[in-house]
Amino acid sequence: MKVALSFILLAVLTGLGILVFGALSLRSLPETERSPVPPRFDSVEMLERFRDGLRIPTISQQPGQATNGAAFLAFRALLERSFPRVHAELEKELISNHTLVFKWLGQVPSGPATVLLAHQDVVPVDGENEDQWTHPPFAAQIDDGYVWARGALDDKLGLFAILEAVEILIQEGFVPQRTLYLVFGHDEELGGAHGASEVARLFVERDISLGLVLDEGGALTEGQVPGVDQPVALVGAAEKGYLTALLEVKSLGGHSSAPPAETAIGILAKAISRLEETPFEAHLDEVGRAFFERGIGPSSTFGMQLVYGNLWFFEPILLKVLESNPTTAAMVRTTVAPTMMKAGTKENVLPTQAMALVNFRIFPGETEESVLEEARRIVADPRVALRALAAGRAPSPASSLDSQAWRTLERTIYELFPEAIVAPYLVLGGTDSRYFRSRCDCVYRFLPVRLGADSMSLIHGTNERVAATSLVEAAHFYHQLIQNADSAAF
Ligand SMILES: [Zn+2]
């Protein structure tokens, strides 16, 4: 009896020891870097240039509608006036009429290039909602410390901050060793098929090797990660895929006075119910795992470190918690969102056809085909035809978290935001940067802007605005990143 007890005690102690070891093995935070001295920005003039850019409605209309060419032309003219050194020093190329590519040739042109992306286009303002804007969406007014405008966050802040950084680097006499490309797409909000996609194709054609690619898609979030007090720099290291499926049920129809037991609408409704009630399986992919182990883990309480340092044991419990909230659930599985439905033409006639569209955001590791197959398995009704509405896109695989490119980006974030925690994460939407992923595993998504809990809804939403101080901060970040990348050993 005594021997048995000692064995149990030993087993418990060993188990605890393993868990504590796991917690302690979470990497410690890097030494806080000293913030670099900011360049001599003229913050007043910078802000005026930015506001001028926000006033030009470079709107991406729905696919099929003509691009507002005049607005993009005016925008380019403004950039030319605002950044004379960039236009004199860098080679400029126009792709698909409106996408801008600048090339700053390095002293060692054969080495891997750095690519900074931002997009010129903005989403339209919903006409019905326009009067709900506190300030008109294309007036770029300053109020309460913010610049209010469509595109202020997404993504003209990035575009102007990058150009300000390069403009001042030229002025300072900086001579790049590696080539730097600036890629400013014009159709990102429509999927980037003519802009970034075409640029990426040209890069392949010209055999340009890449060392670091940075786009929007992450930010310095404040108060948004539960249990973490410090700001968290979310850096997108992978992107979910996208697919819309068409569900269709056909039936004989007939008069509504003598309906069959199941109608087209009923069959379709049940199929959609089943899809909602049977979520796709949740997992932690390598980026999700890194978010906990390398990102927030080291800064968490010891109790949470026990969890994050022992995901081999706690993953199922952690997944349950993450699945209980729609935003975090989207980080761990393929999501299913019924978005449109159509059936029937008259109140007393049974429809012969019922249709619905269901939008899937595909989790890494799954494919468009595997998602359709799984959806058919869940619906489990041969009367419901389920097929892809149009070509979707596969998830963009994770970029390396051990590369020189990652370390350069991480170091720059710590230099500029010493109080922050850098955490890789999975981007739920899509960015132009995914087109460059086949070229290197060095594609990351981070816009150096502080976002509070309320700011997320502003992107694409009403009253989009950004703190007026953000522009200098972001330009300082790119100024440092370009130099750090230039001396990194990619
Ligand atoms: Zn964007």
Residues whose N, C-alpha, C, O or C-beta is under 5 A from the ligand:
A	BS01	ZN	D154 D155
